[in-house]
Amino acid sequence: MTLDLVTIRRDLHQIPEIGLEEFKTQAYLLEKIADITAGKAFVEQRTWRTGILVFLNGSAPEKTIGWRTDIDGLPIVEQTGLEFSSTHEGRMHACGHDMHMTVALGLLNELVQTQPKHSVLFLFQPAEENEAGGMLMYEDEAFGDWLPDEFYALHVRPDLKVGEIATNTGTLFAGTCEVKITFKGKGGHAAFPHMANDALVAAAHFVTQVQTVVSRNVDPIQGGVVTFGDMRAGTTNNVIADEAFLHGTIRSLTQDMSLLMQERVRTLAEGVAASFGMEVVVDLKQGGYLPVENNPALASDLMNFFDEREGVQLIDCLPAMTGEDFGYLLQKVPGVMFWLGIETLYALHHPMMSPNEAALPFGVEHISAFLKMKAG
């Protein structure tokens, strides 16, 4: 069966959905998977909420090779102006998961042409962006006896050219922790500050002081990130705010460093609140967003394969502070994640991010060759 990869990608691009709400996306994928696997007796299929698992039974299996794609979108208003822009208001595939899904369908189409020796699992995973869907599926035992022995996945990268694949034999992505902090003071009239307890001022002090977590608590060789991108307090100019809300992220390349940074953020927030005589609520949500740690041996094999592959430019890259819930699955199953170049001006999560679709046939051709080699 021949797939029109560009059409598939554009169809998917128009229906981005938030994690665990990917109902249209799942229906579309199920329809395509049914077409691809029709008449293939060695293929089985399961669903888990909005996720899909497709299992290719090997002819003489000694192991299972896994390929994972994420399927959810982001709460972003698209500004690309494309004819196939999102039809879901306030939703966009700004992280390239439409590209990921399309490549996965292309790989599935290649792998089902002949029954492989070893079994192969294709995981279409929901909720990468918000609820760590990989962790939820693992903890819910959605894999059952289909849990792979090796797991592989890609992520598109705008600043790499089409034809470039980048990864390393260690940590590729950071672990992330979502932070929500609410300072609770006492509201009042702007003219009588002594009769109130200004939560906005306390939050401002905290934002300033929290910068010392990285500059004075993190080993500079290891690195880390503490960013608060959302601060909300007050209603108008002459009313002292009774509450101030902060929403941020902690990122590090090791779990030990992440835990240290989380503790320092909590301690600083509680200290600032105490100094202002107010309450504070600190919510640290790490969930399944652990560092993406490639298995060194499997990563070496993958890198050697692509390095020797004509038409592929392999890059041994440094870690990035981006986060990915595939890190959770790589804590359970050895595997590798790598970057796929999509050559576009705008960064991931930007409302004008628009991948070069030439990466689709490139990815399917070369990654399917790798999977066929692994599956025998």
Disulfide bonds with the S-S distance in Angstrom:
none
